[in-house]
Amino acid sequence: MTNMNQTTNTPRTKAERARHIRLAVFDVDGVLTDGRLYLFDHAQPARSMHVHDGLGIKRLLAAGIHVAVISARPGAAVAERLHELGVTHIHLDSHDKRMDFEAVLAELGLTARDTAVMGDDLPDLALMRDAGLALSVADSVPEVRERADWVSTRGGGRGAVREACEWLIEAMERA
């Protein structure tokens, strides 16, 4: 006997759903970074990313899971770092996260149910609701944590993405 929903033929538990993820989507500010912006005169704000998160993304890609980053904020340095990691689906300065999400899905021939979306704040809720798995960082706003299927023990920009990547990889290996 399986744990599949008889009427929809979709996995019911979060671990079962994690095994079917083919795309992980991450926000930047508050997820890949700690959400703080360091402001300087006449320059773009500076942000920091945790090196552990970068290795997690590389491992996810090596495991065959596509990675996309969708963020409302621009950032040339962020794009450069993501390219270094091998991420090819990068949508920064997004004016419509859902449209960018759907474009990535169409390009990869996937559905929203094939995705895990990790967010931290209210603008991420729409994609999280559509996703097969909704993931959150530990220090996200309460509404996001409540909606999440899985919540990291670490905060945004402090290894939360790595933790999510490892959890997804482990779920795939148990399949």
CORRAUR-V902397 format. One line per field, one symbol per residue. phi: phi as a letter, one per 40 degrees, with the letter a starting at -180 (. if undefined). burial: + if it has 24 or more other C-alpha atoms within 12 Angstrom, else -. A space follows every 10 residues. Layout:
phi->???
burial->???
This chain:
phi->.bcccccbfb cccccccccc cbabbbcccg bcbcgcbccb cfacdcbbbc cccccdcccc cccgccbbbb acccicccdc cccdcgcbbb bbfccadccc dcccdcccgb bdccbbbbbb adcccccccc ccbbbaccbc cdccdcccca bccbcdgbhc cddccccccd ccccc
burial->---------- ---+++++++ ++++++++++ +++++----- ------++++ -+++++++++ +-+-++++++ +++++--++- ++--++++++ ++----++-+ ++-++----+ -+++++++++ +-++++++++ ++++++++++ +--+++++++ ++-+++++++ +++++++++- -----
